[in-house]
Amino acid sequence: MNKQPIEQALDADLRLSSAALLRAALRARELAMKTGTAIVVSRDGKLEYLTAEASPAETFHVQEPRGDSGDKV
């Protein structure tokens, strides 16, 4: 498994993927607030439904995957 930070990847698409995912999450939250729907997240293996009333600190948490990512050396 490559332990190098993703921000240092040689592939530009991979290097910029974290920022793209954060932008997509922000847009999903904005849309949910406008339409009054919940955001479904997985936290510790359980599904949770976050509403627009949830605090920004709670909704903007990024959960890192646990364990091996499956990459082979």
N, C-alpha and C positions, 0 to 999 in steps of 0.2 A: 504494500500500500504506500502511496506517495504521501508523505507527511508535510510537504511544502504547502504553505498557505495558498488558497485558491486565487488570491489577488496577485500572486506571482506566476501564475500559469502562463505558458507560452501562447496558448490559444486565446485570442482576444475575446471570443464568445464566452468561453469558460471564465475568463478573468472578470468579465463584466456581468456574469449571471447573478451574482448576489444582489447587486444594485437593481437589476431588472426584477428580481423576485420581490424585493422590498417595494418597488413602485407598483407592481401588480397587487400586492397585499393592500397597499394604501388605497388604490382605486377600488378594490373590492369592498373595503370598509366604507368608503365614501358612498358607493352605490347602495350598500346595505342601509346606511343611515337615511339616504334619500327615499328608499322604497319601504323602509320600516321592516326589513327582514333581518334575520340573525346570520352571523358568521359561524360556520361550523369549524371547530379546530379539534385536533387530537392532542391531548395533554396526558402524558403518562399512560398511553394506550387506551384512554377513554375519550369518547366524543363529548365535546362541550359546545353549547350554543351561546355565543356572545351577542348581546343586544347592543343597540346604539347607546344605551344608557351606561354601558360598562366604561370604566375609567380608561383613559388613553394609555396609562402605564400598563394596565392589564392586557389590553388588546394589541399592543405593539411589541409584545414579547416574541422573540424568535427562538424556537426550540431547535437545538442542534440534534442531529440524528445520533443515536447511541450505537456503539460497537463498530464492527468492521463494515465498511461501505461496499464490500464485495469486489473491490479493485484487486487485481492480481499483479504481482511484480514481474 
